[in-house]
Amino acid sequence: MLLIGSISTKFGDENIIFGIGASLASLFFFFSLGYGARVLALVFAKEFSWKILEIFVGIIMLLVAFSLLFTKV
């Protein structure tokens, strides 16, 4: 809430609209996460699916690490 509150100060009089939008986005995200877990439970019942997911996450982590390493600030 502290982060959302500090970001909302940039919107001036429209900070209420920002708060409603952030709340709706959060609600949508968590409902999608819950229902997506139910749908993907059958997919991730197989060990091979977990290996693919772990490889994908590892690639993303390496890409983030290299982007941080080679980004000039």
Predicted model as a PDB file, atoms N, CA, C, CB and O in Angstrom, pLDDT in the B-factor column:
MODEL        1                                                                  
ATOM      1  N   MET A   1       0.820  -1.183   0.000  1.00 63.00           N  
ATOM      2  CA  MET A   1       0.000   0.000   0.000  1.00 63.00           C  
ATOM      3  C   MET A   1       0.868   1.252   0.000  1.00 63.00           C  
ATOM      4  CB  MET A   1      -0.935  -0.005   1.197  1.00 63.00           C  
ATOM      5  O   MET A   1       0.477   2.274  -0.564  1.00 63.00           O  
ATOM      6  N   LEU A   2       2.013   1.186   0.611  1.00 66.00           N  
ATOM      7  CA  LEU A   2       2.903   2.343   0.634  1.00 66.00           C  
ATOM      8  C   LEU A   2       3.401   2.666  -0.769  1.00 66.00           C  
ATOM      9  CB  LEU A   2       4.090   2.091   1.574  1.00 66.00           C  
ATOM     10  O   LEU A   2       3.466   3.832  -1.156  1.00 66.00           O  
ATOM     11  N   LEU A   3       3.749   1.640  -1.522  1.00 72.00           N  
ATOM     12  CA  LEU A   3       4.233   1.848  -2.886  1.00 72.00           C  
ATOM     13  C   LEU A   3       3.132   2.410  -3.770  1.00 72.00           C  
ATOM     14  CB  LEU A   3       4.763   0.537  -3.476  1.00 72.00           C  
ATOM     15  O   LEU A   3       3.366   3.363  -4.513  1.00 72.00           O  
ATOM     16  N   ILE A   4       1.938   1.840  -3.704  1.00 73.00           N  
ATOM     17  CA  ILE A   4       0.807   2.325  -4.498  1.00 73.00           C  
ATOM     18  C   ILE A   4       0.479   3.764  -4.105  1.00 73.00           C  
ATOM     19  CB  ILE A   4      -0.434   1.412  -4.307  1.00 73.00           C  
ATOM     20  O   ILE A   4       0.210   4.599  -4.969  1.00 73.00           O  
ATOM     21  N   GLY A   5       0.499   4.051  -2.823  1.00 71.00           N  
ATOM     22  CA  GLY A   5       0.204   5.407  -2.353  1.00 71.00           C  
ATOM     23  C   GLY A   5       1.219   6.425  -2.839  1.00 71.00           C  
ATOM     24  O   GLY A   5       0.854   7.541  -3.210  1.00 71.00           O  
ATOM     25  N   SER A   6       2.491   6.049  -2.840  1.00 77.00           N  
ATOM     26  CA  SER A   6       3.515   6.997  -3.292  1.00 77.00           C  
ATOM     27  C   SER A   6       3.464   7.192  -4.805  1.00 77.00           C  
ATOM     28  CB  SER A   6       4.908   6.513  -2.875  1.00 77.00           C  
ATOM     29  O   SER A   6       3.768   8.282  -5.291  1.00 77.00           O  
ATOM     30  N   ILE A   7       3.093   6.175  -5.547  1.00 78.00           N  
ATOM     31  CA  ILE A   7       2.971   6.321  -6.995  1.00 78.00           C  
ATOM     32  C   ILE A   7       1.748   7.155  -7.349  1.00 78.00           C  
ATOM     33  CB  ILE A   7       2.890   4.946  -7.671  1.00 78.00           C  
ATOM     34  O   ILE A   7       1.770   7.908  -8.323  1.00 78.00           O  
ATOM     35  N   SER A   8       0.687   7.027  -6.570  1.00 75.00           N  
ATOM     36  CA  SER A   8      -0.556   7.742  -6.879  1.00 75.00           C  
ATOM     37  C   SER A   8      -0.412   9.252  -6.747  1.00 75.00           C  
ATOM     38  CB  SER A   8      -1.668   7.262  -5.971  1.00 75.00           C  
ATOM     39  O   SER A   8      -1.236   9.989  -7.286  1.00 75.00           O  
ATOM     40  N   THR A   9       0.604   9.731  -6.050  1.00 78.00           N  
ATOM     41  CA  THR A   9       0.780  11.176  -5.911  1.00 78.00           C  
ATOM     42  C   THR A   9       1.127  11.837  -7.231  1.00 78.00           C  
ATOM     43  CB  THR A   9       1.858  11.475  -4.893  1.00 78.00           C  
ATOM     44  O   THR A   9       0.947  13.046  -7.377  1.00 78.00           O  
ATOM     45  N   LYS A  10       1.618  11.077  -8.192  1.00 81.00           N  
ATOM     46  CA  LYS A  10       1.958  11.629  -9.507  1.00 81.00           C  
ATOM     47  C   LYS A  10       0.709  11.959 -10.322  1.00 81.00           C  
ATOM     48  CB  LYS A  10       2.835  10.644 -10.281  1.00 81.00           C  
ATOM     49  O   LYS A  10       0.797  12.685 -11.313  1.00 81.00           O  
ATOM     50  N   PHE A  11      -0.449  11.440  -9.923  1.00 80.00           N  
ATOM     51  CA  PHE A  11      -1.661  11.605 -10.716  1.00 80.00           C  
ATOM     52  C   PHE A  11      -2.551  12.743 -10.232  1.00 80.00           C  
ATOM     53  CB  PHE A  11      -2.440  10.330 -10.711  1.00 80.00           C  
ATOM     54  O   PHE A  11      -3.612  12.984 -10.808  1.00 80.00           O  
ATOM     55  N   GLY A  12      -2.141  13.429  -9.203  1.00 79.00           N  
ATOM     56  CA  GLY A  12      -2.878  14.600  -8.735  1.00 79.00           C  
ATOM     57  C   GLY A  12      -4.315  14.284  -8.357  1.00 79.00           C  
ATOM     58  O   GLY A  12      -4.574  13.455  -7.484  1.00 79.00           O  
ATOM     59  N   ASP A  13      -5.250  14.957  -9.026  1.00 82.00           N  
ATOM     60  CA  ASP A  13      -6.674  14.788  -8.709  1.00 82.00           C  
ATOM     61  C   ASP A  13      -7.219  13.444  -9.153  1.00 82.00           C  
ATOM     62  CB  ASP A  13      -7.478  15.888  -9.351  1.00 82.00           C  
ATOM     63  O   ASP A  13      -8.297  13.044  -8.713  1.00 82.00           O  
ATOM     64  N   GLU A  14      -6.503  12.742 -10.010  1.00 81.00           N  
ATOM     65  CA  GLU A  14      -6.974  11.460 -10.520  1.00 81.00           C  
ATOM     66  C   GLU A  14      -6.427  10.274  -9.723  1.00 81.00           C  
ATOM     67  CB  GLU A  14      -6.588  11.317 -11.974  1.00 81.00           C  
ATOM     68  O   GLU A  14      -6.461   9.141 -10.203  1.00 81.00           O  
ATOM     69  N   ASN A  15      -5.930  10.522  -8.522  1.00 77.00           N  
ATOM     70  CA  ASN A  15      -5.347   9.436  -7.725  1.00 77.00           C  
ATOM     71  C   ASN A  15      -6.397   8.420  -7.284  1.00 77.00           C  
ATOM     72  CB  ASN A  15      -4.642  10.007  -6.501  1.00 77.00           C  
ATOM     73  O   ASN A  15      -6.062   7.258  -7.055  1.00 77.00           O  
ATOM     74  N   ILE A  16      -7.651   8.828  -7.162  1.00 83.00           N  
ATOM     75  CA  ILE A  16      -8.724   7.882  -6.816  1.00 83.00           C  
ATOM     76  C   ILE A  16      -8.938   6.902  -7.971  1.00 83.00           C  
ATOM     77  CB  ILE A  16     -10.051   8.640  -6.489  1.00 83.00           C  
ATOM     78  O   ILE A  16      -9.103   5.700  -7.765  1.00 83.00           O  
ATOM     79  N   ILE A  17      -8.932   7.446  -9.189  1.00 86.00           N  
ATOM     80  CA  ILE A  17      -9.087   6.583 -10.365  1.00 86.00           C  
ATOM     81  C   ILE A  17      -7.909   5.611 -10.456  1.00 86.00           C  
ATOM     82  CB  ILE A  17      -9.192   7.433 -11.663  1.00 86.00           C  
ATOM     83  O   ILE A  17      -8.091   4.440 -10.787  1.00 86.00           O  
ATOM     84  N   PHE A  18      -6.705   6.100 -10.164  1.00 82.00           N  
ATOM     85  CA  PHE A  18      -5.534   5.236 -10.146  1.00 82.00           C  
ATOM     86  C   PHE A  18      -5.688   4.124  -9.116  1.00 82.00           C  
ATOM     87  CB  PHE A  18      -4.278   6.051  -9.855  1.00 82.00           C  
ATOM     88  O   PHE A  18      -5.364   2.970  -9.399  1.00 82.00           O  
ATOM     89  N   GLY A  19      -6.176   4.456  -7.933  1.00 82.00           N  
ATOM     90  CA  GLY A  19      -6.372   3.459  -6.881  1.00 82.00           C  
ATOM     91  C   GLY A  19      -7.392   2.403  -7.276  1.00 82.00           C  
ATOM     92  O   GLY A  19      -7.202   1.216  -7.010  1.00 82.00           O  
ATOM     93  N   ILE A  20      -8.478   2.839  -7.912  1.00 87.00           N  
ATOM     94  CA  ILE A  20      -9.496   1.879  -8.369  1.00 87.00           C  
ATOM     95  C   ILE A  20      -8.910   0.967  -9.435  1.00 87.00           C  
ATOM     96  CB  ILE A  20     -10.744   2.617  -8.922  1.00 87.00           C  
ATOM     97  O   ILE A  20      -9.141  -0.242  -9.412  1.00 87.00           O  
ATOM     98  N   GLY A  21      -8.155   1.534 -10.369  1.00 88.00           N  
ATOM     99  CA  GLY A  21      -7.518   0.732 -11.415  1.00 88.00           C  
ATOM    100  C   GLY A  21      -6.516  -0.258 -10.849  1.00 88.00           C  
ATOM    101  O   GLY A  21      -6.460  -1.405 -11.292  1.00 88.00           O  
ATOM    102  N   ALA A  22      -5.723   0.173  -9.875  1.00 87.00           N  
ATOM    103  CA  ALA A  22      -4.752  -0.725  -9.249  1.00 87.00           C  
ATOM    104  C   ALA A  22      -5.452  -1.846  -8.491  1.00 87.00           C  
ATOM    105  CB  ALA A  22      -3.834   0.056  -8.302  1.00 87.00           C  
ATOM    106  O   ALA A  22      -4.994  -2.988  -8.501  1.00 87.00           O  
ATOM    107  N   SER A  23      -6.554  -1.523  -7.839  1.00 89.00           N  
ATOM    108  CA  SER A  23      -7.313  -2.547  -7.108  1.00 89.00           C  
ATOM    109  C   SER A  23      -7.934  -3.558  -8.068  1.00 89.00           C  
ATOM    110  CB  SER A  23      -8.411  -1.894  -6.251  1.00 89.00           C  
ATOM    111  O   SER A  23      -7.897  -4.761  -7.810  1.00 89.00           O  
ATOM    112  N   LEU A  24      -8.503  -3.077  -9.171  1.00 94.00           N  
ATOM    113  CA  LEU A  24      -9.085  -3.988 -10.154  1.00 94.00           C  
ATOM    114  C   LEU A  24      -8.020  -4.865 -10.808  1.00 94.00           C  
ATOM    115  CB  LEU A  24      -9.837  -3.200 -11.221  1.00 94.00           C  
ATOM    116  O   LEU A  24      -8.258  -6.046 -11.061  1.00 94.00           O  
ATOM    117  N   ALA A  25      -6.844  -4.293 -11.083  1.00 93.00           N  
ATOM    118  CA  ALA A  25      -5.756  -5.076 -11.664  1.00 93.00           C  
ATOM    119  C   ALA A  25      -5.301  -6.167 -10.697  1.00 93.00           C  
ATOM    120  CB  ALA A  25      -4.574  -4.165 -12.032  1.00 93.00           C  
ATOM    121  O   ALA A  25      -5.023  -7.291 -11.114  1.00 93.00           O  
ATOM    122  N   SER A  26      -5.225  -5.840  -9.420  1.00 92.00           N  
ATOM    123  CA  SER A  26      -4.839  -6.820  -8.407  1.00 92.00           C  
ATOM    124  C   SER A  26      -5.874  -7.927  -8.299  1.00 92.00           C  
ATOM    125  CB  SER A  26      -4.651  -6.143  -7.049  1.00 92.00           C  
ATOM    126  O   SER A  26      -5.526  -9.106  -8.236  1.00 92.00           O  
ATOM    127  N   LEU A  27      -7.140  -7.552  -8.278  1.00 95.00           N  
ATOM    128  CA  LEU A  27      -8.219  -8.531  -8.215  1.00 95.00           C  
ATOM    129  C   LEU A  27      -8.175  -9.466  -9.421  1.00 95.00           C  
ATOM    130  CB  LEU A  27      -9.579  -7.826  -8.140  1.00 95.00           C  
ATOM    131  O   LEU A  27      -8.277 -10.682  -9.266  1.00 95.00           O  
ATOM    132  N   PHE A  28      -8.025  -8.910 -10.611  1.00 96.00           N  
ATOM    133  CA  PHE A  28      -7.933  -9.710 -11.833  1.00 96.00           C  
ATOM    134  C   PHE A  28      -6.727 -10.648 -11.789  1.00 96.00           C  
ATOM    135  CB  PHE A  28      -7.844  -8.795 -13.064  1.00 96.00           C  
ATOM    136  O   PHE A  28      -6.827 -11.815 -12.165  1.00 96.00           O  
ATOM    137  N   PHE A  29      -5.575 -10.125 -11.322  1.00 95.00           N  
ATOM    138  CA  PHE A  29      -4.358 -10.938 -11.261  1.00 95.00           C  
ATOM    139  C   PHE A  29      -4.534 -12.146 -10.343  1.00 95.00           C  
ATOM    140  CB  PHE A  29      -3.180 -10.090 -10.783  1.00 95.00           C  
ATOM    141  O   PHE A  29      -4.183 -13.263 -10.723  1.00 95.00           O  
ATOM    142  N   PHE A  30      -5.070 -11.939  -9.143  1.00 95.00           N  
ATOM    143  CA  PHE A  30      -5.181 -13.043  -8.204  1.00 95.00           C  
ATOM    144  C   PHE A  30      -6.248 -14.050  -8.595  1.00 95.00           C  
ATOM    145  CB  PHE A  30      -5.470 -12.516  -6.839  1.00 95.00           C  
ATOM    146  O   PHE A  30      -6.080 -15.247  -8.363  1.00 95.00           O  
ATOM    147  N   PHE A  31      -7.352 -13.582  -9.189  1.00 95.00           N  
ATOM    148  CA  PHE A  31      -8.342 -14.527  -9.697  1.00 95.00           C  
ATOM    149  C   PHE A  31      -7.766 -15.349 -10.853  1.00 95.00           C  
ATOM    150  CB  PHE A  31      -9.609 -13.782 -10.152  1.00 95.00           C  
ATOM    151  O   PHE A  31      -7.990 -16.556 -10.939  1.00 95.00           O  
ATOM    152  N   SER A  32      -7.022 -14.679 -11.740  1.00 95.00           N  
ATOM    153  CA  SER A  32      -6.393 -15.389 -12.859  1.00 95.00           C  
ATOM    154  C   SER A  32      -5.369 -16.400 -12.355  1.00 95.00           C  
ATOM    155  CB  SER A  32      -5.720 -14.393 -13.820  1.00 95.00           C  
ATOM    156  O   SER A  32      -5.258 -17.501 -12.894  1.00 95.00           O  
ATOM    157  N   LEU A  33      -4.635 -16.029 -11.335  1.00 93.00           N  
ATOM    158  CA  LEU A  33      -3.648 -16.928 -10.757  1.00 93.00           C  
ATOM    159  C   LEU A  33      -4.311 -18.167 -10.174  1.00 93.00           C  
ATOM    160  CB  LEU A  33      -2.840 -16.210  -9.683  1.00 93.00           C  
ATOM    161  O   LEU A  33      -3.822 -19.281 -10.361  1.00 93.00           O  
ATOM    162  N   GLY A  34      -5.409 -17.982  -9.479  1.00 91.00           N  
ATOM    163  CA  GLY A  34      -6.122 -19.104  -8.872  1.00 91.00           C  
ATOM    164  C   GLY A  34      -6.740 -20.028  -9.905  1.00 91.00           C  
ATOM    165  O   GLY A  34      -6.577 -21.245  -9.825  1.00 91.00           O  
ATOM    166  N   TYR A  35      -7.446 -19.465 -10.871  1.00 92.00           N  
ATOM    167  CA  TYR A  35      -8.076 -20.293 -11.891  1.00 92.00           C  
ATOM    168  C   TYR A  35      -7.041 -20.880 -12.846  1.00 92.00           C  
ATOM    169  CB  TYR A  35      -9.105 -19.479 -12.668  1.00 92.00           C  
ATOM    170  O   TYR A  35      -7.211 -22.000 -13.329  1.00 92.00           O  
ATOM    171  N   GLY A  36      -5.977 -20.139 -13.121  1.00 90.00           N  
ATOM    172  CA  GLY A  36      -4.900 -20.660 -13.965  1.00 90.00           C  
ATOM    173  C   GLY A  36      -4.219 -21.854 -13.317  1.00 90.00           C  
ATOM    174  O   GLY A  36      -3.828 -22.795 -14.008  1.00 90.00           O  
ATOM    175  N   ALA A  37      -4.074 -21.824 -12.003  1.00 91.00           N  
ATOM    176  CA  ALA A  37      -3.469 -22.956 -11.289  1.00 91.00           C  
ATOM    177  C   ALA A  37      -4.342 -24.199 -11.431  1.00 91.00           C  
ATOM    178  CB  ALA A  37      -3.265 -22.613  -9.794  1.00 91.00           C  
ATOM    179  O   ALA A  37      -3.830 -25.310 -11.570  1.00 91.00           O  
ATOM    180  N   ARG A  38      -5.636 -24.012 -11.395  1.00 90.00           N  
ATOM    181  CA  ARG A  38      -6.552 -25.154 -11.549  1.00 90.00           C  
ATOM    182  C   ARG A  38      -6.426 -25.747 -12.963  1.00 90.00           C  
ATOM    183  CB  ARG A  38      -8.027 -24.716 -11.273  1.00 90.00           C  
ATOM    184  O   ARG A  38      -6.391 -26.966 -13.130  1.00 90.00           O  
ATOM    185  N   VAL A  39      -6.360 -24.884 -13.958  1.00 89.00           N  
ATOM    186  CA  VAL A  39      -6.245 -25.345 -15.343  1.00 89.00           C  
ATOM    187  C   VAL A  39      -4.899 -26.015 -15.600  1.00 89.00           C  
ATOM    188  CB  VAL A  39      -6.435 -24.176 -16.308  1.00 89.00           C  
ATOM    189  O   VAL A  39      -4.827 -27.041 -16.277  1.00 89.00           O  
ATOM    190  N   LEU A  40      -3.845 -25.434 -15.061  1.00 90.00           N  
ATOM    191  CA  LEU A  40      -2.503 -25.959 -15.315  1.00 90.00           C  
ATOM    192  C   LEU A  40      -2.127 -27.126 -14.411  1.00 90.00           C  
ATOM    193  CB  LEU A  40      -1.494 -24.864 -15.151  1.00 90.00           C  
ATOM    194  O   LEU A  40      -1.046 -27.694 -14.570  1.00 90.00           O  
ATOM    195  N   ALA A  41      -2.974 -27.495 -13.483  1.00 92.00           N  
ATOM    196  CA  ALA A  41      -2.666 -28.620 -12.588  1.00 92.00           C  
ATOM    197  C   ALA A  41      -2.490 -29.917 -13.372  1.00 92.00           C  
ATOM    198  CB  ALA A  41      -3.775 -28.790 -11.539  1.00 92.00           C  
ATOM    199  O   ALA A  41      -1.637 -30.739 -13.035  1.00 92.00           O  
ATOM    200  N   LEU A  42      -3.286 -30.097 -14.402  1.00 90.00           N  
ATOM    201  CA  LEU A  42      -3.147 -31.303 -15.221  1.00 90.00           C  
ATOM    202  C   LEU A  42      -1.854 -31.293 -16.021  1.00 90.00           C  
ATOM    203  CB  LEU A  42      -4.335 -31.441 -16.164  1.00 90.00           C  
ATOM    204  O   LEU A  42      -1.211 -32.329 -16.196  1.00 90.00           O  
ATOM    205  N   VAL A  43      -1.480 -30.118 -16.503  1.00 90.00           N  
ATOM    206  CA  VAL A  43      -0.240 -30.011 -17.279  1.00 90.00           C  
ATOM    207  C   VAL A  43       0.962 -30.291 -16.397  1.00 90.00           C  
ATOM    208  CB  VAL A  43      -0.114 -28.618 -17.920  1.00 90.00           C  
ATOM    209  O   VAL A  43       1.864 -31.031 -16.789  1.00 90.00           O  
ATOM    210  N   PHE A  44       0.981 -29.701 -15.205  1.00 90.00           N  
ATOM    211  CA  PHE A  44       2.134 -29.843 -14.327  1.00 90.00           C  
ATOM    212  C   PHE A  44       2.090 -31.099 -13.467  1.00 90.00           C  
ATOM    213  CB  PHE A  44       2.241 -28.645 -13.445  1.00 90.00           C  
ATOM    214  O   PHE A  44       2.863 -31.224 -12.518  1.00 90.00           O  
ATOM    215  N   ALA A  45       1.219 -32.006 -13.780  1.00 93.00           N  
ATOM    216  CA  ALA A  45       1.234 -33.308 -13.119  1.00 93.00           C  
ATOM    217  C   ALA A  45       2.364 -34.172 -13.672  1.00 93.00           C  
ATOM    218  CB  ALA A  45      -0.121 -34.022 -13.294  1.00 93.00           C  
ATOM    219  O   ALA A  45       2.751 -35.174 -13.072  1.00 93.00           O  
ATOM    220  N   LYS A  46       2.888 -33.759 -14.835  1.00 93.00           N  
ATOM    221  CA  LYS A  46       3.977 -34.502 -15.468  1.00 93.00           C  
ATOM    222  C   LYS A  46       5.320 -33.869 -15.117  1.00 93.00           C  
ATOM    223  CB  LYS A  46       3.787 -34.547 -17.001  1.00 93.00           C  
ATOM    224  O   LYS A  46       5.445 -32.646 -15.057  1.00 93.00           O  
ATOM    225  N   GLU A  47       6.309 -34.705 -14.888  1.00 94.00           N  
ATOM    226  CA  GLU A  47       7.636 -34.226 -14.510  1.00 94.00           C  
ATOM    227  C   GLU A  47       8.287 -33.437 -15.633  1.00 94.00           C  
ATOM    228  CB  GLU A  47       8.526 -35.392 -14.116  1.00 94.00           C  
ATOM    229  O   GLU A  47       9.029 -32.489 -15.376  1.00 94.00           O  
ATOM    230  N   PHE A  48       8.017 -33.819 -16.879  1.00 95.00           N  
ATOM    231  CA  PHE A  48       8.611 -33.146 -18.031  1.00 95.00           C  
ATOM    232  C   PHE A  48       8.187 -31.673 -18.097  1.00 95.00           C  
ATOM    233  CB  PHE A  48       8.214 -33.867 -19.326  1.00 95.00           C  
ATOM    234  O   PHE A  48       8.983 -30.818 -18.486  1.00 95.00           O  
ATOM    235  N   SER A  49       6.963 -31.381 -17.725  1.00 94.00           N  
ATOM    236  CA  SER A  49       6.469 -30.002 -17.732  1.00 94.00           C  
ATOM    237  C   SER A  49       7.241 -29.137 -16.741  1.00 94.00           C  
ATOM    238  CB  SER A  49       4.970 -29.970 -17.402  1.00 94.00           C  
ATOM    239  O   SER A  49       7.544 -27.977 -17.022  1.00 94.00           O  
ATOM    240  N   TRP A  50       7.554 -29.703 -15.592  1.00 94.00           N  
ATOM    241  CA  TRP A  50       8.326 -28.963 -14.596  1.00 94.00           C  
ATOM    242  C   TRP A  50       9.731 -28.668 -15.096  1.00 94.00           C  
ATOM    243  CB  TRP A  50       8.391 -29.743 -13.287  1.00 94.00           C  
ATOM    244  O   TRP A  50      10.269 -27.593 -14.831  1.00 94.00           O  
ATOM    245  N   LYS A  51      10.331 -29.609 -15.816  1.00 96.00           N  
ATOM    246  CA  LYS A  51      11.672 -29.377 -16.358  1.00 96.00           C  
ATOM    247  C   LYS A  51      11.652 -28.248 -17.375  1.00 96.00           C  
ATOM    248  CB  LYS A  51      12.225 -30.657 -17.001  1.00 96.00           C  
ATOM    249  O   LYS A  51      12.552 -27.407 -17.391  1.00 96.00           O  
ATOM    250  N   ILE A  52      10.634 -28.224 -18.223  1.00 96.00           N  
ATOM    251  CA  ILE A  52      10.523 -27.139 -19.205  1.00 96.00           C  
ATOM    252  C   ILE A  52      10.348 -25.806 -18.502  1.00 96.00           C  
ATOM    253  CB  ILE A  52       9.348 -27.389 -20.167  1.00 96.00           C  
ATOM    254  O   ILE A  52      10.978 -24.819 -18.883  1.00 96.00           O  
ATOM    255  N   LEU A  53       9.499 -25.759 -17.477  1.00 94.00           N  
ATOM    256  CA  LEU A  53       9.287 -24.526 -16.726  1.00 94.00           C  
ATOM    257  C   LEU A  53      10.580 -24.063 -16.063  1.00 94.00           C  
ATOM    258  CB  LEU A  53       8.193 -24.725 -15.672  1.00 94.00           C  
ATOM    259  O   LEU A  53      10.894 -22.873 -16.097  1.00 94.00           O  
ATOM    260  N   GLU A  54      11.325 -24.968 -15.468  1.00 97.00           N  
ATOM    261  CA  GLU A  54      12.572 -24.607 -14.802  1.00 97.00           C  
ATOM    262  C   GLU A  54      13.610 -24.092 -15.791  1.00 97.00           C  
ATOM    263  CB  GLU A  54      13.128 -25.802 -14.044  1.00 97.00           C  
ATOM    264  O   GLU A  54      14.352 -23.162 -15.476  1.00 97.00           O  
ATOM    265  N   ILE A  55      13.672 -24.678 -16.978  1.00 97.00           N  
ATOM    266  CA  ILE A  55      14.591 -24.194 -18.005  1.00 97.00           C  
ATOM    267  C   ILE A  55      14.189 -22.794 -18.448  1.00 97.00           C  
ATOM    268  CB  ILE A  55      14.617 -25.153 -19.211  1.00 97.00           C  
ATOM    269  O   ILE A  55      15.037 -21.917 -18.606  1.00 97.00           O  
ATOM    270  N   PHE A  56      12.889 -22.592 -18.648  1.00 97.00           N  
ATOM    271  CA  PHE A  56      12.390 -21.278 -19.051  1.00 97.00           C  
ATOM    272  C   PHE A  56      12.701 -20.218 -17.993  1.00 97.00           C  
ATOM    273  CB  PHE A  56      10.878 -21.339 -19.305  1.00 97.00           C  
ATOM    274  O   PHE A  56      13.158 -19.126 -18.332  1.00 97.00           O  
ATOM    275  N   VAL A  57      12.464 -20.521 -16.740  1.00 97.00           N  
ATOM    276  CA  VAL A  57      12.761 -19.577 -15.653  1.00 97.00           C  
ATOM    277  C   VAL A  57      14.261 -19.306 -15.573  1.00 97.00           C  
ATOM    278  CB  VAL A  57      12.246 -20.124 -14.299  1.00 97.00           C  
ATOM    279  O   VAL A  57      14.674 -18.169 -15.343  1.00 97.00           O  
ATOM    280  N   GLY A  58      15.075 -20.341 -15.762  1.00 97.00           N  
ATOM    281  CA  GLY A  58      16.527 -20.164 -15.749  1.00 97.00           C  
ATOM    282  C   GLY A  58      16.996 -19.250 -16.862  1.00 97.00           C  
ATOM    283  O   GLY A  58      17.869 -18.410 -16.645  1.00 97.00           O  
ATOM    284  N   ILE A  59      16.428 -19.400 -18.061  1.00 98.00           N  
ATOM    285  CA  ILE A  59      16.791 -18.529 -19.179  1.00 98.00           C  
ATOM    286  C   ILE A  59      16.411 -17.088 -18.884  1.00 98.00           C  
ATOM    287  CB  ILE A  59      16.115 -18.998 -20.472  1.00 98.00           C  
ATOM    288  O   ILE A  59      17.188 -16.170 -19.148  1.00 98.00           O  
ATOM    289  N   ILE A  60      15.219 -16.887 -18.337  1.00 98.00           N  
ATOM    290  CA  ILE A  60      14.782 -15.528 -17.983  1.00 98.00           C  
ATOM    291  C   ILE A  60      15.713 -14.923 -16.936  1.00 98.00           C  
ATOM    292  CB  ILE A  60      13.326 -15.543 -17.455  1.00 98.00           C  
ATOM    293  O   ILE A  60      16.077 -13.751 -17.034  1.00 98.00           O  
ATOM    294  N   MET A  61      16.100 -15.711 -15.939  1.00 97.00           N  
ATOM    295  CA  MET A  61      17.000 -15.204 -14.898  1.00 97.00           C  
ATOM    296  C   MET A  61      18.360 -14.836 -15.481  1.00 97.00           C  
ATOM    297  CB  MET A  61      17.170 -16.246 -13.783  1.00 97.00           C  
ATOM    298  O   MET A  61      18.943 -13.823 -15.096  1.00 97.00           O  
ATOM    299  N   LEU A  62      18.866 -15.643 -16.398  1.00 97.00           N  
ATOM    300  CA  LEU A  62      20.143 -15.322 -17.042  1.00 97.00           C  
ATOM    301  C   LEU A  62      20.029 -14.051 -17.881  1.00 97.00           C  
ATOM    302  CB  LEU A  62      20.610 -16.494 -17.921  1.00 97.00           C  
ATOM    303  O   LEU A  62      20.938 -13.220 -17.873  1.00 97.00           O  
ATOM    304  N   LEU A  63      18.924 -13.895 -18.601  1.00 96.00           N  
ATOM    305  CA  LEU A  63      18.735 -12.685 -19.394  1.00 96.00           C  
ATOM    306  C   LEU A  63      18.684 -11.441 -18.516  1.00 96.00           C  
ATOM    307  CB  LEU A  63      17.460 -12.791 -20.219  1.00 96.00           C  
ATOM    308  O   LEU A  63      19.266 -10.411 -18.859  1.00 96.00           O  
ATOM    309  N   VAL A  64      17.995 -11.533 -17.393  1.00 95.00           N  
ATOM    310  CA  VAL A  64      17.937 -10.399 -16.471  1.00 95.00           C  
ATOM    311  C   VAL A  64      19.322 -10.107 -15.898  1.00 95.00           C  
ATOM    312  CB  VAL A  64      16.933 -10.676 -15.332  1.00 95.00           C  
ATOM    313  O   VAL A  64      19.723  -8.948 -15.798  1.00 95.00           O  
ATOM    314  N   ALA A  65      20.048 -11.153 -15.523  1.00 94.00           N  
ATOM    315  CA  ALA A  65      21.395 -10.967 -14.960  1.00 94.00           C  
ATOM    316  C   ALA A  65      22.326 -10.308 -15.970  1.00 94.00           C  
ATOM    317  CB  ALA A  65      21.983 -12.317 -14.510  1.00 94.00           C  
ATOM    318  O   ALA A  65      23.064  -9.385 -15.625  1.00 94.00           O  
ATOM    319  N   PHE A  66      22.297 -10.773 -17.212  1.00 94.00           N  
ATOM    320  CA  PHE A  66      23.164 -10.178 -18.226  1.00 94.00           C  
ATOM    321  C   PHE A  66      22.744  -8.755 -18.565  1.00 94.00           C  
ATOM    322  CB  PHE A  66      23.159 -11.027 -19.483  1.00 94.00           C  
ATOM    323  O   PHE A  66      23.595  -7.905 -18.829  1.00 94.00           O  
ATOM    324  N   SER A  67      21.452  -8.489 -18.562  1.00 94.00           N  
ATOM    325  CA  SER A  67      21.019  -7.116 -18.828  1.00 94.00           C  
ATOM    326  C   SER A  67      21.448  -6.177 -17.711  1.00 94.00           C  
ATOM    327  CB  SER A  67      19.502  -7.059 -19.003  1.00 94.00           C  
ATOM    328  O   SER A  67      21.802  -5.025 -17.966  1.00 94.00           O  
ATOM    329  N   LEU A  68      21.418  -6.660 -16.482  1.00 92.00           N  
ATOM    330  CA  LEU A  68      21.898  -5.832 -15.371  1.00 92.00           C  
ATOM    331  C   LEU A  68      23.410  -5.663 -15.399  1.00 92.00           C  
ATOM    332  CB  LEU A  68      21.476  -6.438 -14.044  1.00 92.00           C  
ATOM    333  O   LEU A  68      23.936  -4.616 -15.022  1.00 92.00           O  
ATOM    334  N   LEU A  69      24.096  -6.694 -15.844  1.00 92.00           N  
ATOM    335  CA  LEU A  69      25.546  -6.670 -15.885  1.00 92.00           C  
ATOM    336  C   LEU A  69      26.054  -5.696 -16.954  1.00 92.00           C  
ATOM    337  CB  LEU A  69      26.086  -8.074 -16.147  1.00 92.00           C  
ATOM    338  O   LEU A  69      27.043  -4.996 -16.736  1.00 92.00           O  
ATOM    339  N   PHE A  70      25.395  -5.651 -18.081  1.00 90.00           N  
ATOM    340  CA  PHE A  70      25.882  -4.860 -19.215  1.00 90.00           C  
ATOM    341  C   PHE A  70      25.128  -3.561 -19.421  1.00 90.00           C  
ATOM    342  CB  PHE A  70      25.804  -5.669 -20.463  1.00 90.00           C  
ATOM    343  O   PHE A  70      25.340  -2.894 -20.434  1.00 90.00           O  
ATOM    344  N   THR A  71      24.260  -3.177 -18.504  1.00 85.00           N  
ATOM    345  CA  THR A  71      23.536  -1.915 -18.605  1.00 85.00           C  
ATOM    346  C   THR A  71      24.344  -0.819 -17.938  1.00 85.00           C  
ATOM    347  CB  THR A  71      22.131  -2.024 -17.968  1.00 85.00           C  
ATOM    348  O   THR A  71      24.782  -0.953 -16.795  1.00 85.00           O  
ATOM    349  N   LYS A  72      24.531   0.263 -18.670  1.00 77.00           N  
ATOM    350  CA  LYS A  72      25.250   1.410 -18.096  1.00 77.00           C  
ATOM    351  C   LYS A  72      24.244   2.306 -17.397  1.00 77.00           C  
ATOM    352  CB  LYS A  72      26.035   2.206 -19.196  1.00 77.00           C  
ATOM    353  O   LYS A  72      23.178   2.613 -17.931  1.00 77.00           O  
ATOM    354  N   VAL A  73      24.604   2.713 -16.206  1.00 69.00           N  
ATOM    355  CA  VAL A  73      23.702   3.563 -15.431  1.00 69.00           C  
ATOM    356  C   VAL A  73      24.131   4.997 -15.526  1.00 69.00           C  
ATOM    357  CB  VAL A  73      23.652   3.126 -13.973  1.00 69.00           C  
ATOM    358  O   VAL A  73      23.495   5.872 -14.939  1.00 69.00           O  
TER     359      VAL A  73                                                      
ENDMDL                                                                          
END                                                                             
